[in-house]
Every structure is written in C-alpha cells, then in structure tokens.
C-alpha cells in the first residue's frame, strides 16, 4: 500500500530519522516478506475471468491467516478490506467489492502482511484473459520500471537516483509516473521514512544506507500522471484522464554492494510474469 507524498521539511526543521534494521530485525523482515510474496503467488494462480475483487480479498485474507500473519490493510486508517485491488484506470487503493473481472482487464493486487510485529509489502498487476496491446504495454513498462529502480539501490546511493531511473525509463516508453503516491520505509511501521519517489533527479535526496528497508512501487499511467481520489470512499485513486494504470512493488533491504529483494518470489506469477507463454501465437 502506497504512502501519500508529503512536503519536504523546511530549513531548520528536524530531519526524520530513518530506521536501520538489526540482524534480528532483518531476519523477521525476511520472514514476513516471504509470506506476503507467497500469498501474491497464490493470487496469480486464482485470477480468472468472472471472479470478483471481493473473491481476491477472500483469498488473501484466508491465506494470510493460514500463515499465522494478519492483513495489514484491514482497518488501517479505516480501510475496510484485507487487500487493495485496483482495476484498469484505478491507480491504487481500490477497495474489493462485487466488481466482476472481465476479459481484457488488468488488476493490481497489493498485499501487505504483519507477522511478529513486522510488515512485508508487495504488489503486482495481473492480466485477466487476453489484454489489449495498450494494456500489455503499460503493464510491462511498470514491471521493468521497478527493475530499473531496484538496480540503483546500494549503500551510498541517493533516493533521487532511484526516482530518476524509473522516470527516465517510463517516459522514454511514452508513459507517465504518478507523483502523488510514493514508496516508503517499512518495518515495525507500515509506512515510515524515507519517502521513495518514483521520479526525480540523480544525485539528489537522502543517501540510502546498509540496513534500511523500504518499498519501491512505481505507478505507471498510459496517459498523464495526474490522479483523483474518489470523493465518496476517500480511498480509490484513479487516473484523472481515465487512462490505464499498472504497478509492481517490492520491499528491499539495502546492502553494501546492492540490495536484497525481500519479497522476491520462489516462482513466476501466473497471469503476469508468464506473459510470454500466455500470448505466444498458436501454430497455424
């Protein structure tokens, strides 16, 4: 689940301390992130035309409890469900309900677990049936933009390096990066410092240090980057121009020579990462 971007502190204001995890805390982060990743893999195995986003919520809720964890989104600042499901032009924070997934839809499923007091956060966008070329493009750009951001993470790098790498890649592919919601520090708290913007300039921002854990979760739109929050439910975020949006997310641990993807999955996501197999034309 994304953090809303807030303004930077004024000169003279106290800087927010960024948590550095101990070896014991890192092990707990590895565990909860692995559990979240396993639930996301299960979702990919279940996605199909005709199911509802409430069905996804039930799958996530039941699997999270089965693991001995709890779903972090449930009742978080009033959020009413155990997972965020964002379909087509919904950028993030979609609330599961009776919406039926149709052939050609794309849906982001954002899973966050709490286990032994620590949070693990991960998401992916799935194809429902056979997507349009435009849907495939925005999904694959979002997937690769996450990889571009992760490649910048290492001890001593700056947060602006991550955002710049994502923005450069996405805009080079003719898409845009959402500005209003960002990645975030994570651990005992669901949302913590630092803010991890998915746009920016290289060489700017705080330096990342070994032992930090945070999410990188670029939201990529086919059209403009502007978004609107639903005035009724106060949660659902849509593209302002109605264009498609896609997102992928990992929780990462900064190491001296790079990073460890804590929410790395043990196998490919069905209806997402196996896209090549899904859409290879059948022999004539």
Secondary structure, 3 states (H helix, E strand, C coil): CCEECCCCCCCCCCCCCCCCCCHHHHHHHHHHHHHHHHHHHHHHHHCCCCCEHHHHHHHHHHHHHHCCCEECCCCHHHCCCCCEEEECCEEECCECCCCECCCCCEEEEEEEEEECCEEEEEEEEEECCCCCHHHHHHHHHHHHHHHHHHCCCCCCCEHHHHHHHHHHHHHHCCCEECCCEEEEECCCCCCEEEEECCCCCCCCCCECCCCCEEEECCEEECCCCCEEECCCCCCCEEECCCCCEEECEEEEEEECCEEEECCCCCCCCCCCCCHHHHHCCCCC
